[in-house]
Amino acid sequence: MSDLDFSTTQVAIALASALAGACYVALILVPAVRCYGRLWEKVGAGFLTLFIMASLVGAGAALGLAVVWTYDQYA
């Protein structure tokens, strides 16, 4: 056994994280930054997109927690 043995769950989480990061950059960050001309406006827009990402992650985590919390009632 080598030190780099990953479980299926770890691989799935890594791939999902990479996909989510790529989608964040391509669909949220790049369009927001391209709308502005000055450097400080671009930096500000990039910083504000972090709030969008945090709200999407929070909504996903809340939905996942709700599913896990109520799973035994409906399974």
N, CA, C and O atoms as a MOPAC input file, in Angstrom:
PM7 MOZYME 1SCF
protein

 N      0.83300 1    -1.17700 1     0.00000 1
 C      0.00000 1     0.00000 1     0.00000 1
 C      0.88300 1     1.24800 1     0.00000 1
 O      1.81900 1     1.37200 1     0.79000 1
 N      0.56200 1     2.15100 1    -0.89500 1
 C      1.30300 1     3.40700 1    -0.91700 1
 C      0.54000 1     4.45800 1    -0.12000 1
 O     -0.59200 1     4.23200 1     0.30700 1
 N      1.16600 1     5.58500 1     0.06800 1
 C      0.55100 1     6.66100 1     0.84000 1
 C     -0.50700 1     7.41300 1     0.03800 1
 O     -1.24400 1     8.21400 1     0.61200 1
 N     -0.60300 1     7.18300 1    -1.25000 1
 C     -1.52700 1     7.92800 1    -2.08600 1
 C     -2.75900 1     7.11100 1    -2.47100 1
 O     -3.28600 1     7.28000 1    -3.57000 1
 N     -3.21600 1     6.25200 1    -1.61100 1
 C     -4.43600 1     5.50100 1    -1.86000 1
 C     -5.62900 1     6.33800 1    -1.42400 1
 O     -5.76400 1     6.68600 1    -0.25100 1
 N     -6.49700 1     6.66000 1    -2.38700 1
 C     -7.66100 1     7.47300 1    -2.10500 1
 C     -8.90700 1     6.61600 1    -2.19500 1
 O     -9.00000 1     5.72000 1    -3.03500 1
 N     -9.86000 1     6.89500 1    -1.32600 1
 C    -11.12600 1     6.18400 1    -1.38900 1
 C    -11.98900 1     6.79700 1    -2.48700 1
 O    -11.69800 1     7.87700 1    -3.00100 1
 N    -13.04000 1     6.09300 1    -2.82900 1
 C    -13.96300 1     6.58300 1    -3.85200 1
 C    -14.60600 1     7.89200 1    -3.40700 1
 O    -14.82000 1     8.78800 1    -4.22400 1
 N    -14.90700 1     8.00500 1    -2.14600 1
 C    -15.51600 1     9.22600 1    -1.62400 1
 C    -14.56700 1    10.41300 1    -1.75200 1
 O    -14.98900 1    11.50800 1    -2.12400 1
 N    -13.30100 1    10.20600 1    -1.44900 1
 C    -12.32300 1    11.28400 1    -1.55800 1
 C    -12.14800 1    11.72900 1    -3.00500 1
 O    -12.02400 1    12.92400 1    -3.27600 1
 N    -12.13800 1    10.79200 1    -3.92000 1
 C    -12.01300 1    11.13300 1    -5.34100 1
 C    -13.24300 1    11.89700 1    -5.80800 1
 O    -13.11800 1    12.87600 1    -6.54500 1
 N    -14.43500 1    11.46300 1    -5.39100 1
 C    -15.66900 1    12.14500 1    -5.78900 1
 C    -15.72000 1    13.55800 1    -5.22900 1
 O    -16.13600 1    14.48300 1    -5.92700 1
 N    -15.30600 1    13.73800 1    -3.98700 1
 C    -15.29400 1    15.07700 1    -3.39200 1
 C    -14.28200 1    15.97100 1    -4.09800 1
 O    -14.55900 1    17.14500 1    -4.34200 1
 N    -13.12600 1    15.43700 1    -4.42500 1
 C    -12.10700 1    16.22300 1    -5.12700 1
 C    -12.59200 1    16.63700 1    -6.51300 1
 O    -12.40100 1    17.78400 1    -6.91600 1
 N    -13.21400 1    15.72200 1    -7.24100 1
 C    -13.72100 1    16.05300 1    -8.57300 1
 C    -14.86500 1    17.05900 1    -8.50500 1
 O    -14.93100 1    17.97300 1    -9.32700 1
 N    -15.76000 1    16.90400 1    -7.54400 1
 C    -16.85800 1    17.85200 1    -7.38600 1
 C    -16.33900 1    19.23600 1    -7.00700 1
 O    -16.85600 1    20.24600 1    -7.48500 1
 N    -15.32400 1    19.28600 1    -6.15600 1
 C    -14.73100 1    20.56900 1    -5.77400 1
 C    -14.05800 1    21.24200 1    -6.96800 1
 O    -14.18000 1    22.45300 1    -7.15400 1
 N    -13.35800 1    20.46400 1    -7.76300 1
 C    -12.71100 1    21.02100 1    -8.94700 1
 C    -13.74100 1    21.53500 1    -9.95000 1
 O    -13.55200 1    22.59700 1   -10.54200 1
 N    -14.80800 1    20.80100 1   -10.14200 1
 C    -15.86300 1    21.23200 1   -11.05600 1
 C    -16.54400 1    22.49300 1   -10.54200 1
 O    -16.80200 1    23.41600 1   -11.31400 1
 N    -16.83800 1    22.54100 1    -9.24900 1
 C    -17.46800 1    23.72700 1    -8.66400 1
 C    -16.54200 1    24.93900 1    -8.77800 1
 O    -17.00100 1    26.04000 1    -9.08100 1
 N    -15.26700 1    24.75100 1    -8.54100 1
 C    -14.31300 1    25.85000 1    -8.67800 1
 C    -14.20700 1    26.34900 1   -10.10600 1
 O    -14.14500 1    27.55600 1   -10.34100 1
 N    -14.18400 1    25.42900 1   -11.06300 1
 C    -14.11500 1    25.82100 1   -12.47000 1
 C    -15.38300 1    26.56100 1   -12.89300 1
 O    -15.31100 1    27.54200 1   -13.63300 1
 N    -16.53900 1    26.09500 1   -12.42800 1
 C    -17.79700 1    26.77200 1   -12.74900 1
 C    -17.85300 1    28.15200 1   -12.10900 1
 O    -18.35300 1    29.09300 1   -12.72500 1
 N    -17.35600 1    28.28900 1   -10.89700 1
 C    -17.31400 1    29.59500 1   -10.23400 1
 C    -16.47400 1    30.57400 1   -11.04300 1
 O    -16.88400 1    31.71100 1   -11.27900 1
 N    -15.30900 1    30.13000 1   -11.46000 1
 C    -14.42100 1    31.01800 1   -12.21400 1
 C    -15.03000 1    31.36500 1   -13.57300 1
 O    -15.05000 1    32.53100 1   -13.96600 1
 N    -15.52800 1    30.34900 1   -14.29200 1
 C    -15.99900 1    30.57500 1   -15.65600 1
 C    -17.34600 1    31.29000 1   -15.71900 1
 O    -17.57000 1    32.09700 1   -16.62100 1
 N    -18.24300 1    31.00700 1   -14.77800 1
 C    -19.60100 1    31.52700 1   -14.88600 1
 C    -19.89900 1    32.71700 1   -13.97600 1
 O    -20.86900 1    33.43700 1   -14.21300 1
 N    -19.08700 1    32.93800 1   -12.94300 1
 C    -19.36300 1    34.04100 1   -12.02400 1
 C    -18.22300 1    35.06100 1   -12.02400 1
 O    -18.46200 1    36.25100 1   -12.22700 1
 N    -16.99800 1    34.61000 1   -11.80100 1
 C    -15.87200 1    35.53700 1   -11.62900 1
 C    -15.48800 1    36.24900 1   -12.92900 1
 O    -15.36200 1    37.47300 1   -12.94800 1
 N    -15.30600 1    35.50400 1   -13.99400 1
 C    -14.85000 1    36.11200 1   -15.25100 1
 C    -15.85300 1    37.12600 1   -15.79700 1
 O    -15.44100 1    38.22800 1   -16.15800 1
 N    -17.15800 1    36.81000 1   -15.87800 1
 C    -18.08900 1    37.84200 1   -16.36500 1
 C    -18.14800 1    39.07500 1   -15.47200 1
 O    -18.28000 1    40.19300 1   -15.97100 1
 N    -18.05100 1    38.88600 1   -14.16200 1
 C    -18.10200 1    40.03400 1   -13.26000 1
 C    -16.88800 1    40.93800 1   -13.43400 1
 O    -17.01500 1    42.16200 1   -13.40100 1
 N    -15.73100 1    40.35000 1   -13.61600 1
 C    -14.50500 1    41.14100 1   -13.75700 1
 C    -14.44700 1    41.81500 1   -15.12500 1
 O    -13.93000 1    42.92700 1   -15.23900 1
 N    -14.96400 1    41.16800 1   -16.15300 1
 C    -14.89200 1    41.74100 1   -17.50200 1
 C    -15.82300 1    42.94000 1   -17.69100 1
 O    -15.67700 1    43.68100 1   -18.66300 1
 N    -16.76700 1    43.14200 1   -16.78800 1
 C    -17.70600 1    44.25100 1   -16.91800 1
 C    -17.08400 1    45.59700 1   -16.57700 1
 O    -17.64900 1    46.63400 1   -16.92300 1
 N    -15.96900 1    45.60900 1   -15.92900 1
 C    -15.38800 1    46.85100 1   -15.43400 1
 C    -14.04700 1    47.12100 1   -16.08900 1
 O    -13.37200 1    46.20100 1   -16.55000 1
 N    -13.66600 1    48.39700 1   -16.12500 1
 C    -12.44100 1    48.79200 1   -16.79400 1
 C    -11.28600 1    49.07600 1   -15.86200 1
 O    -10.14700 1    48.71100 1   -16.15200 1
 N    -11.56600 1    49.72400 1   -14.74600 1
 C    -10.49400 1    50.08900 1   -13.82300 1
 C    -10.11500 1    48.90300 1   -12.95200 1
 O    -10.93500 1    48.03400 1   -12.65700 1
 N     -8.84900 1    48.88900 1   -12.54800 1
 C     -8.34200 1    47.77100 1   -11.75000 1
 C     -9.07100 1    47.65300 1   -10.41800 1
 O     -9.42000 1    46.54400 1   -10.01300 1
 N     -9.31000 1    48.75300 1    -9.73200 1
 C     -9.97000 1    48.67900 1    -8.43300 1
 C    -11.40600 1    48.18700 1    -8.57100 1
 O    -11.91900 1    47.52000 1    -7.67200 1
 N    -12.06500 1    48.50900 1    -9.69400 1
 C    -13.41800 1    48.00300 1    -9.93400 1
 C    -13.39800 1    46.49500 1   -10.17700 1
 O    -14.27800 1    45.77200 1    -9.71100 1
 N    -12.39800 1    46.03300 1   -10.90300 1
 C    -12.26000 1    44.59200 1   -11.15400 1
 C    -12.00000 1    43.83000 1    -9.85400 1
 O    -12.56800 1    42.76200 1    -9.62800 1
 N    -11.14300 1    44.38500 1    -9.01000 1
 C    -10.84500 1    43.74400 1    -7.72900 1
 C    -12.09200 1    43.73000 1    -6.84600 1
 O    -12.38800 1    42.72800 1    -6.19600 1
 N    -12.81600 1    44.84200 1    -6.82800 1
 C    -14.05300 1    44.90900 1    -6.04900 1
 C    -15.09600 1    43.91700 1    -6.53500 1
 O    -15.74900 1    43.25600 1    -5.72800 1
 N    -15.25500 1    43.81100 1    -7.84200 1
 C    -16.21200 1    42.84800 1    -8.39500 1
 C    -15.79500 1    41.42400 1    -8.07700 1
 O    -16.63600 1    40.58400 1    -7.75600 1
 N    -14.50100 1    41.14700 1    -8.16500 1
 C    -14.01400 1    39.81100 1    -7.81700 1
 C    -14.24400 1    39.48900 1    -6.35500 1
 O    -14.59300 1    38.35900 1    -6.01400 1
 N    -14.05300 1    40.47100 1    -5.48600 1
 C    -14.29100 1    40.25700 1    -4.05200 1
 C    -15.76500 1    40.01900 1    -3.77400 1
 O    -16.10900 1    39.16100 1    -2.96100 1
 N    -16.64200 1    40.76400 1    -4.43600 1
 C    -18.07400 1    40.60000 1    -4.20600 1
 C    -18.59700 1    39.26400 1    -4.72600 1
 O    -19.60700 1    38.76300 1    -4.23000 1
 N    -17.92800 1    38.68300 1    -5.71300 1
 C    -18.36500 1    37.36300 1    -6.17500 1
 C    -18.11900 1    36.29000 1    -5.12100 1
 O    -18.74200 1    35.22900 1    -5.16400 1
 N    -17.21900 1    36.55200 1    -4.17600 1
 C    -17.01400 1    35.59300 1    -3.08400 1
 C    -18.28000 1    35.45600 1    -2.23600 1
 O    -18.56200 1    34.38000 1    -1.70800 1
 N    -19.03900 1    36.54400 1    -2.10500 1
 C    -20.30500 1    36.47100 1    -1.37000 1
 C    -21.32400 1    35.61800 1    -2.12600 1
 O    -22.10700 1    34.89100 1    -1.51400 1
 N    -21.30900 1    35.70900 1    -3.44400 1
 C    -22.19200 1    34.86800 1    -4.24500 1
 C    -21.82000 1    33.40300 1    -4.05100 1
 O    -22.69300 1    32.56000 1    -3.84800 1
 N    -20.53300 1    33.10200 1    -4.11200 1
 C    -20.09400 1    31.72500 1    -3.92700 1
 C    -20.43000 1    31.23100 1    -2.51600 1
 O    -20.86600 1    30.09200 1    -2.34500 1
 N    -20.23000 1    32.07800 1    -1.51100 1
 C    -20.53300 1    31.67800 1    -0.13600 1
 C    -22.01800 1    31.40800 1     0.04500 1
 O    -22.39300 1    30.48100 1     0.76200 1
 N    -22.86700 1    32.20200 1    -0.59100 1
 C    -24.30700 1    31.96700 1    -0.45500 1
 C    -24.71400 1    30.68900 1    -1.17700 1
 O    -25.58100 1    29.96400 1    -0.68700 1
 N    -24.12300 1    30.39700 1    -2.31100 1
 C    -24.43300 1    29.14700 1    -3.01800 1
 C    -23.95600 1    27.92900 1    -2.22800 1
 O    -24.66300 1    26.92400 1    -2.15000 1
 N    -22.76800 1    28.01300 1    -1.64700 1
 C    -22.25600 1    26.90900 1    -0.82400 1
 C    -23.12000 1    26.74400 1     0.42200 1
 O    -23.42400 1    25.62100 1     0.82200 1
 N    -23.51600 1    27.85600 1     1.03500 1
 C    -24.36800 1    27.79300 1     2.21500 1
 C    -25.73100 1    27.19000 1     1.91300 1
 O    -26.24500 1    26.39200 1     2.69700 1
 N    -26.31900 1    27.56700 1     0.78000 1
 C    -27.61500 1    27.00500 1     0.39500 1
 C    -27.49100 1    25.51200 1     0.11800 1
 O    -28.37100 1    24.73900 1     0.49700 1
 N    -26.42000 1    25.10200 1    -0.53100 1
 C    -26.20600 1    23.68000 1    -0.78900 1
 C    -25.97300 1    22.89500 1     0.48200 1
 O    -26.46600 1    21.77700 1     0.63300 1
 N    -25.22300 1    23.48000 1     1.39400 1
 C    -24.97600 1    22.80500 1     2.66700 1
 C    -26.26300 1    22.70200 1     3.48500 1
 O    -26.50700 1    21.67800 1     4.12400 1
 N    -27.08200 1    23.74600 1     3.47100 1
 C    -28.35200 1    23.71000 1     4.20300 1
 C    -29.29100 1    22.66900 1     3.60700 1
 O    -29.96400 1    21.94700 1     4.34300 1
 N    -29.34100 1    22.58600 1     2.29500 1
 C    -30.17500 1    21.58300 1     1.64600 1
 C    -29.67300 1    20.17500 1     1.95000 1
 O    -30.47000 1    19.28000 1     2.23100 1
 N    -28.37600 1    19.97800 1     1.89600 1
 C    -27.80900 1    18.67800 1     2.23000 1
 C    -28.05600 1    18.30000 1     3.67400 1
 O    -28.36100 1    17.14500 1     3.97000 1
 N    -27.93000 1    19.25700 1     4.57700 1
 C    -28.20400 1    18.99400 1     5.98600 1
 C    -29.67400 1    18.64900 1     6.20200 1
 O    -29.99600 1    17.77600 1     7.00800 1
 N    -30.55900 1    19.32400 1     5.49100 1
 C    -31.99000 1    19.02400 1     5.61400 1
 C    -32.29600 1    17.61500 1     5.13400 1
 O    -33.11400 1    16.91800 1     5.73500 1
 N    -31.65400 1    17.19400 1     4.06700 1
 C    -31.86000 1    15.83600 1     3.56100 1
 C    -31.34600 1    14.81500 1     4.56300 1
 O    -32.03300 1    13.83600 1     4.85300 1
 N    -30.15900 1    15.02600 1     5.09000 1
 C    -29.58800 1    14.09200 1     6.06300 1
 C    -30.41200 1    14.08200 1     7.34800 1
 O    -30.63400 1    13.01900 1     7.92800 1
 N    -30.86500 1    15.24100 1     7.79600 1
 C    -31.61100 1    15.34900 1     9.04100 1
 C    -32.94200 1    14.62100 1     8.97000 1
 O    -33.36700 1    14.00400 1     9.94700 1
 N    -33.60800 1    14.68800 1     7.80800 1
 C    -34.94600 1    14.09300 1     7.68000 1
 C    -34.92900 1    12.77200 1     6.94200 1
 O    -35.99500 1    12.23900 1     6.63400 1
 N    -33.77300 1    12.22400 1     6.64700 1
 C    -33.69400 1    11.01600 1     5.83600 1
 C    -34.36000 1     9.82800 1     6.52300 1
 O    -35.05600 1     9.05700 1     5.86100 1
 N    -34.16900 1     9.65800 1     7.82000 1
 C    -34.71900 1     8.49400 1     8.50800 1
 C    -36.25000 1     8.55600 1     8.61900 1
 O    -36.88800 1     7.51900 1     8.80300 1
 N    -36.83600 1     9.71800 1     8.51500 1
 C    -38.29100 1     9.84900 1     8.59100 1
 C    -38.97600 1     9.35000 1     7.31900 1
 O    -40.07800 1     8.80500 1     7.37900 1
 N    -38.33500 1     9.53200 1     6.18700 1
 C    -38.97200 1     9.24000 1     4.90500 1
 C    -38.36100 1     8.03600 1     4.18600 1
 O    -38.84200 1     7.66100 1     3.11700 1
 N    -37.33800 1     7.43700 1     4.73300 1
 C    -36.68800 1     6.30500 1     4.07400 1
 C    -37.37600 1     5.00100 1     4.40400 1
 O    -36.95600 1     3.94500 1     3.93100 1

